[in-house]
Amino acid sequence: MALATSIASYRRRRRQLMRMAGEDAILVLPAAPERVRSRDTFHPYRPDSDVLYLSGFEEPEAVLVLVPGRKHGESLLFCRERDPGREAWDGPRVGPEGAPDALGVDDAYAIDDLDEILPGLLEGRSRVYYHFGRDTDFDLKLIGWVNRVRAQVRHGAQPPHEFLELGHLLDEMRLFKGADELKLMRRAAKISIQAHQATMRAVRAGMHEYELQAELERVFRAAGTEPAYASIVGAGTNACVLHYRANNAVARRGDLVLVDAGAEYRGYAADITRTFPVDGRFSREQRALHDLVDAAYAAAMAQARPGVPYEAGHNAAVEVLAEGMLSLGLLKGSLKKVVADGTYKRFYPHKTGHWIGLDVHDVGDYRIDGESRLLEPGMVYTIEPGIYVPPDATGVAAKWRGIGVRTEDDVLVTRDGHEVLTAGLARSADEIEAFMAG
C-alpha cells in the first residue's frame, strides 16, 4: 500500500501520543465501519481520520491499539487476514503478516483474534483512551472486554479504572499541521483551484447545476483526488441556502452561481467557495454585495497571525458586514446595536471559518477555559464570510432579494503572519470578471 506520508512520521505521531497518555494507559482506535448505501452495496469507504493520522492504514475491519511501554511492542494492529477469494472481488489486503513492514507498527494480528487478545492488553492498564459514543457496537464490545478483566480481580487482575476521551489528546495534536501534512494540503488546494477555474470557464446560461458539479469533480478525479465533501453548486436564489444539496436547478442569465467545493488528497481536504456571474458580469446589486463580502474577507484575513484570538477574524468580518448592511438599507439601527443583539444574523447566520485538515471541519478546540484560543503557527483554518438575502425577505428592497454571496479560502498561520493555501484563484469581483472574460 502507498502511504500518504513516511513511516517515520507515523511512528513519531504514535510515540508523541503515547508520551502524552502515559505508560499506564492504553489507547484503542477502531477503523471506521463500512456503510450500506442500498441493500448489498456500500458507500465508498473513507478511513477513520485518527487511524489514518496515526498509521496511514486505509482498510475497514481493523483496530489500532497503542500500549505505551509494553516490552513486546507498543503499537499493534488488528486487521483482516489475506483472503485470495475476497481479494479477487474487493482488492488486495495488507494482512497481519504485511502490516509491520507496510505501516511500521510493532506487531499485527488477525481481527478475529481481537476478542481473545484485547482483554489481556487492558489488564494492568489504569486508563483507557477511546472515542466513546462514535460506534455504539464497538462501545459495547470494549465494555465487555473490560468486564472480563474485572471478573478476574479475585485472581489478581488489575482492570482499568478510568476512561478518558481520546480526543482530548489527539485532537490537539492534529490541530497543528506538520510539513508532510502541509505538502498534501497544498496539493489538495492546487487541484481545487483548477476545478473552480474550470467551472468558471464552463458556466453558460441554461446549464444545470449538476453539469457544473460534473465539471468540478471531473477535475478532482482526473488529478487523483475526490470531493472532500458534497459539492455545493447553487445558482440564483439557491445560493442563499447555506448547505444546498439538490444541485439540479438551471443557471439562468443574470444569476450568480455559488460554488463551495474542495478536493481531498490522500485524506487531506481543501475547502473553497467562490460566487460568480453566469454571464461573466456582475449586476450593480450583485457587485455591491460581493464587494461587501470581499471587504469582510480582508478584515478577517488581517487578523490571521500568531497571538491573535481565533474569534477576532469573525468579529472583524461581522463588523464590516453589519456596517455594510446598514449602509445598503438591509438593516436599520446603529452598528453597535445590530452587532450586540445579533440582528445581522438575519443575513449572515454562520461563523467566519473552521479548522481544516484530515476532516474538512477538522478537530481542535476553538475556546480554552471559556476564552477564544490564540492562533499559533501550524494551524490551518478557513476564512469564509458571506451574505444571503432570501427571495422572500420582508422589509428589504426587491433589488437585493435572492442574492447570496460567499467567499472562502484556506489559511495557514505562519510564524510571521499567514499563507493562503488557496491563493491564485480569482476572488474579487474585478478579478472574477477578468478571469471569465479571458
CORNOR-V229403 format. One record per backbone hydrogen bond with DSSP energy under -0.5 kcal/mol. CO is the residue of the C=O (numbers start at 1). NH is the residue of the N-H. Records with the same first field share a line. If there is no record, write none. Layout:
CO = NH + NH
This chain:
1 = 3
6 = 10
7 = 11
8 = 12
9 = 13
10 = 14
11 = 15
12 = 16
13 = 17
14 = 18
15 = 19
16 = 20
17 = 21
18 = 22
22 = 25
24 = 126 + 127
26 = 129
27 = 66
29 = 64
35 = 43
38 = 41
41 = 37 + 38
48 = 52
49 = 53
50 = 54
51 = 55 + 56 + 57
52 = 56
62 = 31
63 = 65 + 78
64 = 29
65 = 76
66 = 27
67 = 70
70 = 73
74 = 67 + 76
75 = 106 + 107
76 = 65
77 = 79 + 109
78 = 63
79 = 111
83 = 87
84 = 88
85 = 89
86 = 89 + 90
87 = 91
94 = 98
95 = 99
96 = 100
98 = 102
99 = 103 + 104 + 105
100 = 104
107 = 77
109 = 79
110 = 113
111 = 114
113 = 116 + 117
114 = 118
117 = 120 + 121
118 = 122
119 = 123
122 = 125
126 = 161 + 162
127 = 26
128 = 130 + 164
129 = 28
130 = 132 + 166
131 = 134
135 = 139
136 = 140
137 = 141
138 = 142
139 = 143
140 = 144
141 = 145
142 = 146
143 = 147
144 = 148
145 = 149
146 = 150
147 = 151
149 = 152
150 = 153
152 = 155 + 157
153 = 156
157 = 159
158 = 124
162 = 128
164 = 130
165 = 168
166 = 169 + 170
167 = 171 + 172
169 = 173
170 = 174
171 = 175
172 = 176
173 = 176
175 = 177
178 = 182
179 = 183
180 = 184
181 = 185
182 = 186
183 = 187
184 = 188
185 = 189
186 = 190
187 = 191
188 = 192
189 = 193
190 = 194
191 = 195
192 = 196
193 = 197
194 = 198
195 = 199
196 = 200
197 = 201
198 = 202
199 = 203
204 = 207
207 = 251
208 = 211 + 212
209 = 213
210 = 214
211 = 215
212 = 216
213 = 217
214 = 218
215 = 219
216 = 220
217 = 221
218 = 222
219 = 223
220 = 223 + 225
221 = 224
226 = 264
231 = 233
232 = 260
233 = 235
234 = 258
235 = 238
236 = 239
237 = 240
238 = 241
240 = 242
241 = 244
249 = 209
250 = 252
251 = 206
252 = 255
255 = 278
256 = 236
257 = 259 + 276
258 = 234 + 260
259 = 261 + 274
260 = 232
261 = 272
262 = 228 + 229
263 = 265 + 270
264 = 226 + 266
265 = 268
268 = 265
272 = 261
273 = 408
274 = 259
276 = 257
277 = 280
283 = 287
284 = 288
285 = 289
286 = 290
287 = 291
288 = 292
289 = 293
290 = 294
291 = 295
292 = 296
293 = 297
294 = 298
295 = 299
296 = 300
297 = 301
298 = 302
300 = 303
301 = 304
303 = 305
305 = 308
308 = 375
309 = 312 + 313
310 = 313 + 314
311 = 315
312 = 316
313 = 317
314 = 318
315 = 319
316 = 320
317 = 321
318 = 322
319 = 323
320 = 324
321 = 325
322 = 326
323 = 327
324 = 328
325 = 329 + 330 + 331
326 = 329
334 = 338
335 = 339
336 = 340
337 = 341
338 = 343 + 344
339 = 342
342 = 345
343 = 346
344 = 347 + 348
347 = 388
352 = 384
354 = 382
355 = 362
357 = 269
359 = 357
360 = 362
366 = 373
368 = 371
371 = 368
373 = 310
375 = 307
376 = 379
378 = 177
379 = 413
380 = 356
381 = 411
383 = 409
385 = 407
387 = 405
388 = 390
389 = 402 + 403
390 = 393
393 = 396
397 = 400 + 401
398 = 401
400 = 403
402 = 404
403 = 389
405 = 387
408 = 273
409 = 383
410 = 421 + 422
411 = 381
412 = 414 + 419
413 = 378
414 = 306 + 417
417 = 414
419 = 412 + 421
420 = 423
422 = 425
428 = 432
429 = 433
430 = 434
431 = 435
432 = 436
433 = 437
434 = 438
